Amino acid sequence: MKLNDTELKVLTLLVSGGYVFDEPGFLHFRDIAKGTKLERKAVRRACHSLARKGFARYQSGLFTEDGDLYGAGYAATQAGIAFIEGVAE
């Protein structure tokens, strides 16, 4: 499967974005935009596309470790991680 440059940047950040309890961590659109230096609108489109392709997943109702409401975000799936690892090899 092919990814465009924006999707590749977003997925790379999602994969490197950290792990919580051995699961990929979730990031807000604003965090992804900041990390990739892309506009929020482009990040939003890329996240939706990556989710349709099975490389990212959406989760709402997230909380910080302190118990504060974090909102919603996207994280890389195992397929997304495998794709990035395959690209890096």
PLY file of the C-alpha trace (Angstrom):
ply
format ascii 1.0
element vertex 89
property float x
property float y
property float z
element edge 88
property int vertex1
property int vertex2
end_header
0.00 0.00 0.00
1.26 3.48 -0.81
1.17 6.49 1.46
1.56 10.10 0.38
4.22 12.30 2.01
1.81 13.78 4.55
0.49 10.37 5.61
4.04 9.06 5.92
5.08 11.99 8.14
2.02 11.58 10.36
2.38 7.81 10.67
6.09 8.12 11.43
5.28 10.51 14.28
2.48 8.27 15.58
4.87 5.31 15.64
7.59 7.28 17.44
5.09 9.11 19.67
5.63 6.86 22.65
3.94 3.91 24.28
1.63 3.55 27.26
1.46 0.08 28.83
3.16 -1.40 25.72
0.48 0.10 23.45
1.10 3.01 21.08
0.25 6.33 22.71
-2.49 8.60 21.39
-1.79 12.09 20.11
-4.10 15.07 19.48
-4.22 16.72 16.05
-2.42 19.74 17.56
0.43 17.56 18.86
0.76 15.82 15.52
0.71 19.15 13.68
3.40 20.53 15.97
5.58 17.43 15.63
5.30 17.24 11.84
5.13 20.99 11.15
2.03 20.38 9.03
-1.21 22.33 9.11
-3.93 20.88 11.33
-6.27 20.40 8.34
-3.65 18.28 6.55
-3.04 16.26 9.73
-6.77 15.65 10.12
-7.09 14.35 6.54
-4.00 12.17 6.93
-5.23 10.65 10.22
-8.62 9.83 8.73
-6.96 8.25 5.68
-4.52 6.25 7.83
-7.42 4.98 9.93
-9.30 3.85 6.79
-6.16 2.02 5.66
-5.79 0.33 9.06
-2.54 2.08 10.01
-3.99 4.33 12.75
-6.86 4.18 15.17
-9.02 6.80 16.84
-9.97 6.84 20.49
-12.14 9.29 22.39
-12.48 9.71 26.14
-8.76 9.66 26.85
-7.28 10.75 30.18
-3.78 11.79 31.27
-1.86 9.84 33.90
-3.05 12.47 36.42
-6.68 11.68 35.62
-7.32 14.88 33.64
-9.47 14.67 30.52
-7.20 14.49 27.46
-9.97 14.28 24.87
-9.44 12.23 21.74
-6.50 11.23 19.60
-4.93 8.88 17.12
-2.34 6.14 17.60
-0.50 3.82 15.24
-1.84 0.28 14.90
0.39 -2.79 14.72
-0.02 -2.66 10.92
1.14 0.97 10.95
4.16 0.12 13.08
5.06 -2.79 10.80
4.72 -0.54 7.74
7.09 2.08 9.16
9.55 -0.58 10.30
9.45 -2.06 6.80
10.09 1.36 5.23
13.04 1.95 7.56
14.75 -1.33 6.63
0 1
1 2
2 3
3 4
4 5
5 6
6 7
7 8
8 9
9 10
10 11
11 12
12 13
13 14
14 15
15 16
16 17
17 18
18 19
19 20
20 21
21 22
22 23
23 24
24 25
25 26
26 27
27 28
28 29
29 30
30 31
31 32
32 33
33 34
34 35
35 36
36 37
37 38
38 39
39 40
40 41
41 42
42 43
43 44
44 45
45 46
46 47
47 48
48 49
49 50
50 51
51 52
52 53
53 54
54 55
55 56
56 57
57 58
58 59
59 60
60 61
61 62
62 63
63 64
64 65
65 66
66 67
67 68
68 69
69 70
70 71
71 72
72 73
73 74
74 75
75 76
76 77
77 78
78 79
79 80
80 81
81 82
82 83
83 84
84 85
85 86
86 87
87 88
